[in-house]
Amino acid sequence: MKTSQYFTYAKNATPRAQSVVVLGAGIAGLAAARTLTDRGVNVTVLEGRDRIGGRCWTRDGLDYGAHWIHGTEGNPLTNMARKLSLPIMFVGGDSSYSGGWEPLVMVGEDGRHLSPEEKLQTILLADSVRDKLDSLRRQRLANKAGDISLRAALDEVLSDEYITDEERRAVEWHIALMARDDCGADDPSLSLLWWDEGYEVYGYGDSVFADGFGALTNALGRGLDIRMKQVVRRVEYSPSGVCVTTSEGSFEADAAIITLPLGVLKAGSVEFSPRLPVAKEHAIARLGMGHLAKVVLRYDKPFWRRDQYVYGYLCRPVKDWPTMVISLTKTHDIAALVMQAGGTLARRIEEMTTDECESWALNVVRDVFGDATPAPRSVDRTQWSRDPLSRGSYTYVAVGSTPDDIATLAEPVGDKLYFAGEATYRYHWAGAHGALASGIREAARILDDPAVLVPRAFTENRRWRDTMMRATRLFNAMSQTVDVEEIESRVALLANGDIFSAVPPNELRVLATMFEPVTFRAGELLCELGAPADRIYVIAAGRVEVRLADGRFVVSHGRGGLVGEYGLFQRGRATATVVAVESTSAFALDYQRFQRFLLAFPESMYSLLRVTIGRLMEQSNALAAVPSPGDAYDVR
């Protein structure tokens, strides 16, 4: 026996089942059925709707469900599209900033387009808040403080600093984009510790299917035995096989693949006999089912710029309004504008009357394009949460759950029940690519053949990529504020010090732009023992002394000396007092920015760590040689 990344298998083994019934003709069910059928297994697919695709639904060329291929290169959707000769179009950006941050047009509350500088300031502010959220997450994990919601964490980090109402509004917009409209969950519901833990991403930049996701599901479903309007009521399983009862009849097979959405499983509308294992039931209960609503306005012809893909909507408080307006003219040559919103707002949009929904949407369009904009030919919306066959859009990691619950949900039961769907894919939940890979995974498990599995493309996890993108934006912004001569002067200072001399020159130039000049009078403290430590200092001129609480001298530093670095590794507390003994000028760098640099440039991090440990050992030896206040001195 051998073990793959998902299951134990026997070499040259025969399939675990000769007949399989697949519950659901969404992308996971179709992928599983296609894989099994192509290898000779007898498969019947049961679908409750009168169409295939599930939450992938294309109508009149427009995707009302899944729309983007998030992360193009390496994505199994991209590979499948190429295999099936389905055209896709690269649109750039990532899952949060659709189409990318740079080409995004931000529209303010007065309908004015924000300047590039104003737009950049909103994201740099939001990036700094995201850095603090990450720092708080690391602290809580280190202290085993337990999970809290993203909202509680946001309130905590914002309480430590003053921001204007306008700045808070911008932060709330960025957080809503990340949490509500990407995860489908309000930030009070989303787990701070685990919401993106271990989520892997593919090559940067999103793509769309030129003919919509329906082109993919139709290609996967071609030739399969799919029974429509078969709403599943009951699943019975035993060592001898499975029996699935639907609204139209009963179907027996050796095994079943369950691709029912998490929302349906949470609602308990399908009875399992015997009941599912307790661990699986608990995982279903803990995980959250996110909600995302789309509102689509179709026009006879576009009145907006044909080449503009996305407008950021900062016209009104984000609580009741969308974050973006997306044009389908650039990607699909369709005269339509799409707004989407997640969480509680999605549910409210779904429950509005038709007139209320239309009024809501027209207010958004007029805010962005002016009161003289023409009336749309039609206004439509999705209602996935009200659909009894979906009961939501996709999975999120709620407070009280972890991604381990996703892995638990994926576990088979007695070699008779197999589970697929985006809610079961530990590395890519909440996405169509995860659904596709999960269906193929369960087919591979039944075939007892790991060669069938979708290869995992190891690129980055989502948290790391977000950190790197924030670092890149900061580096680029800082480099524009310091002239070339000043950068060269700072580089020379850092290169001649005992810490940064080993840092590669290109990385050192980046680091140099991040420092801010500061000055101290003789006797002024740079930091005090035990006080919160939040920055490092590189001495440019003058001299400082490192002292203990009782005033005893430890070491002094002149030009090129570095102080304050221990706080990076000691939970944010200064390990000594540092005082300027003469007029001193220095360059300061706060820990949040410094940590971004270290994460972006690991070689520099290791260099600093080596020197810091060495200096700490030297300081310990120096302290051992310093007489205590009560010791007698030998004056011979």
N, C-alpha and C positions, 0 to 999 in steps of 0.2 A: 504494500500500500504506500502511496505517496500523498503529499499534502500540497495543494495549490494555495493561493492567497485566500480562497473562499471555502474549499471543501477538500476532504480526503477522497482519493480515487484509486482505482486499481488499473494497472496497465492492461490495455486491450480489453477492458471491461465492456459488457453489454449495457444498453440503456437501463436505467432503473425502472422505466415504465415504457410500455409499448403503445399505450393510449393515454392521452392527456386532454383534459378540458381546461381551457384558459378563460378566466373570468375577467372580461373587459377587453375591448378592442381599442384601447388607447395605445400610445407608442410603446409602452412596456409589453403589453399583451401581444401586440402585433410582432414586435421583435422576437419575443419568445416563440410564438407560433411559427414565424417564418423560419427561424433557426431549426426548430424541431422537425417541421414538415420537410425541409430540404434534406434532412438526414433520415427520412423514412419513418418517423413517428407519426401515428395517427392522431391528429389534433382537431378539436372542435373549439371554436371561439364563441363565447356567449356575450352578447352586447345588449345592454338595456335600451340604448337609443336606436333611432332609425338610421344612423350613420356611424361610420367608424371614426377613429381619431381621438375620442375622449376629450381631454382638455386641450388638444391640438385641433383647432376648428377654423378652417378657412372658408369664407363665404364671399362671393363676388370679388375674389382676389385679395381680400383683407383678412388678416389673422385676428380672430376674436379670443383666441387662447394664446398658447405659446407663440412667440414672434421671433426672438433673437437666438442665434447660436452664440452663446456667451464664451468668448475665448475661441478663436477660429482654429489656429493650427494645433493639431493633436487631438482636437475634439472628435469624439466618435460620430457626432452628427455630420461634421465636415467630411470625414472619411466615408460615411455611408452615402452622403450626397454625391461624392465623386464616383463611388462604386455604381450608383444607380443613374449616373449622368444627369443629376438634378442641378440646375444652375443656382448659385448663391452669389450674393453681393456683399462685399466688405464695406462696413459702415464706420469702423473704428470705435474708439471709446471703450468703455467697459460696462458692466451690468448696472452701475450706479449712474455714471455720467454718459448716458446713451449718445453715441456719436462723438464722444470725447469732450473734455472740458474746454479746450481752446476754441473750437468753432461754435460753442454754445452762445447764443444771444440771450443775455439776462435782461428781463424787462422789470423795471421798478414799479412802485405803487402809483406813480403818476403816468405810467405808460412810456416813460423814458427808458431808452436803452442804456444800460450801465456802460461806462467807459471800460476799456481793458484794465485800467488801474483799479477802478472800483470793483470790478468783477474779481480781480485777483485778490483784493483785500478780503472779500467775503470768504474765499476758499482758504486763504492762509489763516484766517481766524478760526474757521471750522477745523482746519488741520491741527492747529494747536490744541483745540478742545479734544480732538480725536486722540492726540498724543497723550493727553492727560487721562483720558478714559483708559487707554492701554496701560498707562502707568498704574492707575488705580486697580485695574484687573490684576496686574502682576503682584501688587502689594497684597491684595485679598487672597490670592492663591498662596503666596509665601506665608501669610499669617493664618491660613486655613480659616478665613473669616466667613466662608460660605457665599452663596450666590445672592445677587440682588438684580433688580431690573435695570435695563439700560437707562430708563428715566431717573431712577433713584441715583444712579451713578452720575448722570448728567447734572442733576441738581446739586450734587456734592461738589463736583469740580467747578461749576459755575459760581458757587457760593464763595469761593476763595479769591475771586477777582471781580473787579468792577467792569461791566460792559454796558454800553448804552442800549436803549430799547431797540434801536435800529440794528445794532450788532447782534443782540439776542435773536432778533427776528431772522437774521441771516443764518445764524447757527442752527436755529430750529428748522429752517428750510433744508439745510444740508443733512441734518440728522434724519428728517422725515424722508428724504430721498434715499438714504442708506437703509433705514429701518422699515418705515411704513410702506414705501413704494417698491423697495427691492425685496425685503423679506415678507411683505404682506402682513406685518404685525406692528401694532402700536408699541412705542418704546417702553410703556409700563409692563408689557407682556414678554418682552424679549430678554433673554438671559445675557447679562453682562459677561459672565465667565465663558460661556460655551456657544454663543450664537453663531460663531464662524469657526469654531475649533476644528482643525484638521480639514477644512474645506479646501480642496485643491482646484486650481485654476489652470486653464490651458494658455496657449499663446495669446498675447495681448491683442485686443480688438475684436469687436463683435461683427457678425454677419447676419444676413437675412436670406431666406429662400425667395428667389425671384418670383415664384408662383405660389408662395405661402407654404406653411407647414403641411397643408393638405396634400401637396405633391409628394411629400415623403411618406405620409401614412397611407396614401393610396397605392404607392409603389410597394410598400411592405405588405399590404393586405391583398395584393393581386393574387388570385388563385387559391386563397385560403378558404377553409370551410367556416364561414362566419354566420352565425344565427342572430338576426336582429330582433329587437324588442323583447329580449329575454332578461327581464329584471330578476336578479338573483334574490331568492328569499331564504334559502337554507342550504347549508353545506354539511353533509354527513361524511364521516371518514372512519375507516377501520383498517386493520391489516389487509383485508381483502380488496380495498379500493375506495373510491369516493362516489358519492351520489349528490348531484347538484340539482336542487329544485328551483325552478324559475316561475315567473308569472304564466308561462306557457307550457311547462312540462318538466320532465326530469331527464337528466343526462348522467350516464355512468362512465367511469374511466378508471384506469389504474392510479392516476394521480391528478391533482389540480394545481394550477398556478393562479394564485390570487393576486390580481392587480387592482383591486378596488382601492379608490382613493382613501387616504387617511381619514378624511371627513366622514366618509361612509362607515368606516370601521368604528370611528368614535361614536357615531350615532346609534350603533347597534342595530341597524336596519336589516342586517344579514345574520341569521342564527347559525352558530357552529355547534355541531353535535358529534363528539363531546365538545365542551367549551375549550377555547384556546388556552394554552398554558398561562398560568398566572403572571409570569414575567412578561409575556407578550401583551396581555391585557393591560398591565400597568404601564408598559412602554407606550401603548396606544393612548392611554389616558393622559400621560404626562406631556407628550409632544403636542405642539400647537398646529392647528390648521389655519394657514394664512388666507387672507382675502385680498383680491385685487380686481378692481372694476375698471373697465375701459368704456369711455364715452366717445362715439365716433360721429363726426359731423362731415357729411358728404356735400360737395358743391358741384355746380356745373363746370366750373373751371377755377383754378387757383387764383387768388388775389394777393397771395404772398409770394415772396421770392422762391422760385422753383428750386434753387440750389441750397436753401437753408433747411436743415434737417430738424433741429430742435430749438425751441424757445424755452428758456427758464422763466417760470412764472413766480415772480417775487412781488406781485402787485398787491396781494392781500395776505393776511396771516395764514400760514400754511395749514393750520388746524382744520379749516373747512374748505380748503381749495387744493387743486393739484399742484405738483411741483414743476411739471413740464407740459408743453404742447408739442406734439410730434407731427411733422408733415410727412405724408406718404408719397408726395409728388416726386421727391428726389430719388426714393428707393424703388417705388412700384409704379410711378407715373399715374397715380390715382389722386384725384382732387379731393383729398380728405385730410382732416385734422383729427388727431387722436389725443385724448387726455386720459391718464390713468392715475388711480389713487388706491392705496391699500388700507388695511386695517379697518378701524371703525368707520372711517370716511367711506370706504368701499361699500360697507354694509348700508350706510345711509343713502348712498347713490343708488344702490339696488332697490331700496325700499321707497324711493321718491316716486311720486306720480309721474306720468309721462311729461306733463306740462312743467312740473318742478325740475325735472332733469334737464329739459330743454332750456329753461330759463337759467339754470345754473351754468350750463355749458356756454350759452350765448354771452353771459356776463364775462366769462373767461376770455372768449374770443374778442369781445369789444375792448376789454382791458389791454389786450396785447396789440390789436390791430386798429383800434379806434371805433367810434360809434357808427361810422358810415359803412362798416363792413356789410356785405350782402347777407341775406338770410340763407341758411343752408337748405339744400334740397331735402335732406333727411337728418334726423338725429337718432342714433341707436345706442344701445349700451349692452354690456354683458351682465349676467346675473348668476355667476357660478355658485355663490353661496346659497342661493335659493333653489338651485338645481339638486333634486334628491339623489342624483347619480354622481354628484361630485362633492357637494356641501363645502365648497371652498376652492381655493386655487392651488396652493402647494404648502409644503411642510415648513415649519420653523422650529427652532429650539427655544422653547418657552422656559421661563424661570421655573426651576424645579426639575427640569429635564436636562439631558446631555446627549451628545451624538451617539453615546453607547446605546441609547434607546432605539436609535435608527438601526443599529446593528442587531439588536434583539428582535426588532420587527422583521428583519430579513431572515431569521433562522427558520429552517423548515420544521415541520411537525410530523414526526413519524414516517419520513420518506413518502408521505402521501400529500401533504399540503406544502406548497412552495410559494414564497411571497416575493413579488416584484413591484416596481413602481418607484417614483422619485422618493417617496417616504422611506424606502428600504435601502437606499444607496448611501453608504456612510461617507463617501468622499465627494458626492455631488448631489445632495438632496435639493429639492425645490427647483430642479431644472430638467428640461426635456432630455438633455444628454445623460443625466443620471437615470432617468426612466428607461431610455434605450439600453444603456449598459446593464441595468438591473435585469431586464427581460432576457438579454443574452446570457447573463450570469446564471439565471435559473435554468435556462435551456442547457447550458454547459453542465450544470449540476445533475440534471436528469440524464443527460447523455454520458455522464461520468467521464467527460473529456475536457480538460482545462485548455486545450488548444483552441477551443471555440471562443474563449473569453476575449472581451475587448481589452487590448493592451492598455495598461495604465501609463500615461505620459507624465513622468515626474518633472514638473516645471517648478511651480511655487505653490505655497498655500495662500489663501486669500489674504490673511492678516499680514503676511510678509509683503505681498505685492502692494497692499494699501500703504504700508509703512514706507516702502520704497518710492511710491508715487508721491507721498507727502514730502519725503525727503527731497526728491527731485524738484518739486515745485518750490520748496524753500531755498534750495541751493541756487536755482535760477533767479529767484526774486532777490536774494541777497547779493548776488554777483552784479546786479544792475545798480546797486546803491553805493558801491565802492569803486573808485577809479583805479586804473592800472598801476600807477605808481604806489598808491597806498597798499594795494594787494601785494606788490613785490616787497615792500618794506615789512609787511606782516609775515610774509613767507620767510624772509631772511631771519626775522626774530624767532619764529617757531623752529626753523631748521637748525639754528645754533643752540637750542635748548637741549636738555638731556632726555626729554620725553619724545618729542616729535621728529627728531632727526632721522629716525628710521622710516618715517611715513613717506611713501612715494610722492614725488614732486607734484604730480597732477592732483592727487588727493589732498595734499597740503594746501594747494591753491583754493580748493573748495572749502576746506576748513577755515582758511584765513578770512574768507568773506563773511563768516558767521559771527565773528567776534565784534564786540562793541567797546569803544574806548571809554575808560573811566579814570578818575583821579582821586587820590587820597592825601589828606594833610598828615603831617607827622603826628603820631599818636592815635590816628583814626583806625578803627577795626575794619578789616576786610570780612572776617567771620569770627564767631565766638564758639568755644567748645560747647557742644550739646544743642546749639541752636539749629533750626532747620537749615540744611545745606542745599543750595539750589543752583550753584554756579561754580565754575573754575575761573582762575585768574592767571594770566601770563604776564609777568612783570616786564614792562618795557623800559622803565628808568626808575631809579630810586632803590630802596631796600625794604624788605619786610622780615619780621621775625615770627617764628612759630613757637608758641608758648603753651605751657600747661595751665590748668585752672589756677594754680597757686603762683603763677607768674614765672615759673622756672623756664629758662631758655632751652629750646631743643635744637633749632637750626635756623639759619637765615637764608634768604634768597634775594639775588639781584636780578639784573637783566637776563631774560630768558627763563627764569625760574617759574615753576608751576605750583600753585597751591589750590586746595579745595577738591582735588580729584578723589580723595577717599570717600567723600559723601556719595559718590556714584555707586559704591559697593557696600555702604554701611547704612542702608535704609534712610538716607536723606538727613543724617545728623552730622554736624561738623565734629571731627575727632580732636581738634585742637583750636586754640585761638590764634589768629593771624593779625598782626598789627603793623602798620606802616611806621618805621622808625625815622623816616625822613619823607619829604614830599615825594610821592610816588605816582607814576602813571602806569596803567596796566590795560590789558584787554580782557574783557569778561565774556564768558559764554555760558548761558544757562543750560542746565542738565537736559531739558527736553530737547533742545536743538542738538546738543552734543550726542545724546543717545540716537537721534536720527542719523547723525554722521557715522557713529560707530556701527550701527546696523547696516548702513549702506556700504561701509568699507571695513570688512572684518579684519583685514591685515592691520589696519590702524588700531582696531580694538585690541588685538593680541599684543601689539607693540606697547600700548598704554598699560595693559594688564601686567605684562612682564616687568615694566619699569616700576609700576605702582607697588607690586609685591616686593620688588627689590628695595625700594625706598622704605617701605613699611618695616622690612627686616632691619634696615640700617637705623631707622628711628627707634625701633625696639632696643637695639644694641646701645644706641646713644643714651636712651632713658636708663638702661641698666647701669650705665657709667655715671649718671648724674646723682650726686649725693642727695639724700632726702634732707628736709629742713632740720632734722634732729641729729644728723650725723656729725661727728667731730672731724675736723680737717687736719691733715698732717702738713705743717708748714715748713718742714725741714728743707 
